[in-house]
C-alpha cells in the first residue's frame, strides 16, 4: 500500500495499492498528525483501512494478465498478480524521501476467519 502524503485518490496516494488500485476515498488526517493504516492480506484479498475507513480492496484472483488491470487498463508491471505467493516477506520502501513509521505490528489472521469484501 502507498504510504505518503496526498489528498487525492490516485494510484500513488496513501492507501493505494501502489500503481494498481486507487483508494476509493481520502481518509487521511491533516498533515502533521499520525495516520493509522491497517493492511490485511487474506489469501487472495488485499484490503487497506486508513483511520478506520476501508479505502482500498483488491482481489488478486481477478488479476489474470501481466501489464493489465482487471478493467483492461494498462499497468507497468510484467507480473500476473493472481500467481503471486500468498505468504512471504514484508518490506517497507521509500522513494528517496523521508518516511516515519511507528508501532508496526504483524500478525497472522486466526484460522477460519475471512475478512469482509469491499
Residue pairs with C-beta under 8 A, 6 or more apart in sequence:
1 14
1 15
1 16
1 17
1 18
1 37
1 39
1 48
1 56
2 11
2 12
2 13
2 14
2 15
2 16
2 17
2 18
3 14
3 37
3 99
3 101
4 12
4 13
4 14
4 97
4 99
5 14
5 28
5 31
6 12
6 13
6 14
6 26
6 28
7 13
7 26
7 28
8 26
9 16
9 22
9 23
9 24
9 25
9 26
10 16
10 22
11 18
11 19
11 20
11 21
11 22
12 18
12 19
13 22
13 23
13 26
14 23
14 26
14 28
14 35
14 37
14 50
15 23
15 26
15 27
15 37
15 48
15 50
15 55
15 56
16 22
16 23
16 48
16 56
17 46
17 48
17 56
17 58
19 75
19 76
19 77
20 58
20 63
20 69
20 75
20 77
20 81
21 56
21 57
21 58
21 69
22 56
23 48
23 50
23 55
23 56
24 54
24 55
24 56
24 57
24 118
25 53
25 55
26 55
27 50
27 51
27 52
27 53
27 55
28 35
28 50
28 51
29 35
29 51
34 102
35 50
35 51
36 50
36 51
36 52
37 48
37 49
37 50
38 48
38 49
38 50
39 46
39 47
39 48
40 46
40 47
40 48
40 49
40 109
40 115
41 86
42 109
42 113
42 114
42 115
43 86
44 59
44 60
44 61
44 82
44 86
45 57
45 58
45 59
45 60
45 115
45 117
46 56
46 57
46 58
46 59
46 60
47 54
47 56
47 57
47 58
47 115
47 118
48 54
48 55
48 56
48 57
49 55
54 118
56 118
57 117
57 118
59 117
60 81
60 82
60 84
61 82
62 70
62 82
63 69
63 70
63 80
63 81
63 82
64 70
64 80
64 82
65 80
66 77
66 78
66 79
66 80
67 74
67 75
67 76
67 77
67 78
68 74
68 75
69 75
90 106
92 99
92 101
109 115
